[in-house]
Amino acid sequence: MESPFPTRLRAARKAAGMTQQQLGINLGMDPNTASARLNQYEKGKHAPDYQTAKRLADELGVPVAYLYCDDDMLAALLLAASKLSPNKQQELLDKIRADF
């Protein structure tokens, strides 16, 4: 099974309206290599370490778990829940737990 990381990274970057170069530069990468490096991640040729993945996720406004989640429905839930306030997240969690 292939990692969902490349596809999710590309989707999150495009949703944020950034180019590969912009994203890389925002993370402090050299402007001359930022696009190429992000392209390698998005094509799945190279995978970033967890710390870099976390920085990418933070810059894109998504939870790092979203980038690694191999289930589309769960990934969508993670993304939606991450946009809620902490109070709303707790309410949602309480509702879900009540259904068990």
C-alpha positions in Angstrom: 0.0 0.0 0.0 1.3 3.4 -0.9 1.4 6.2 1.6 -1.4 8.7 1.4 1.0 11.5 2.3 1.8 12.7 -1.2 -1.8 13.0 -2.3 -2.9 14.6 1.0 0.0 17.1 1.0 -0.8 18.2 -2.6 -4.6 18.6 -1.8 -3.8 20.6 1.4 -1.3 22.8 -0.4 -3.8 23.5 -3.2 -6.6 24.2 -0.8 -4.4 26.7 0.9 -3.7 28.4 -2.4 0.0 28.0 -2.3 2.6 26.9 -4.9 5.2 24.4 -4.0 7.8 27.1 -3.9 5.7 29.4 -1.6 5.1 26.6 0.8 8.8 25.6 0.9 9.9 29.2 1.3 7.4 29.7 4.2 9.1 26.7 5.9 12.5 28.3 5.5 13.7 26.3 2.5 16.1 27.8 0.0 14.0 29.5 -2.7 16.1 27.8 -5.4 15.3 24.3 -4.2 12.0 24.7 -2.3 9.8 23.7 -5.3 11.9 20.7 -6.2 11.9 19.5 -2.6 8.1 19.8 -2.3 7.7 18.1 -5.7 9.6 15.1 -4.4 7.3 14.9 -1.4 4.2 15.2 -3.5 5.3 12.6 -6.0 6.2 10.2 -3.2 9.9 9.9 -4.2 11.0 11.1 -0.8 9.2 11.4 2.5 9.8 14.1 5.1 10.7 13.2 8.6 7.9 13.7 11.2 9.1 17.1 12.3 9.1 18.4 8.7 5.7 16.8 8.1 4.4 18.6 11.3 5.8 21.9 10.1 4.1 21.4 6.7 0.8 20.5 8.3 1.0 23.6 10.6 1.7 25.9 7.7 -1.2 24.4 5.7 -3.6 24.5 8.7 -4.3 20.8 8.8 -3.6 18.2 11.5 -0.5 16.1 10.8 -2.6 13.0 11.2 -4.6 14.1 8.1 -1.5 13.8 6.0 -0.9 10.2 7.0 -4.5 9.0 7.3 -5.1 6.1 4.8 -8.9 6.2 5.2 -10.6 9.0 3.2 -13.6 9.3 5.5 -11.5 9.4 8.6 -9.2 12.0 7.0 -12.2 14.2 6.1 -13.4 13.8 9.8 -10.0 14.8 11.1 -9.9 17.8 8.8 -13.4 19.0 9.7 -12.9 18.4 13.5 -9.6 20.4 13.4 -11.5 23.5 12.2 -13.8 23.4 15.3 -13.1 25.3 18.5 -11.8 23.2 21.4 -15.2 23.4 23.0 -16.9 22.1 19.9 -14.3 19.4 19.5 -15.1 18.2 23.0 -18.8 18.3 22.3 -18.3 16.2 19.1 -16.1 13.7 21.0 -18.6 13.4 23.8 -21.4 12.7 21.2 -19.3 10.1 19.4 -18.4 8.4 22.7 -22.1 8.4 23.7 -22.9 6.4 20.5 -20.5 3.5 21.5 
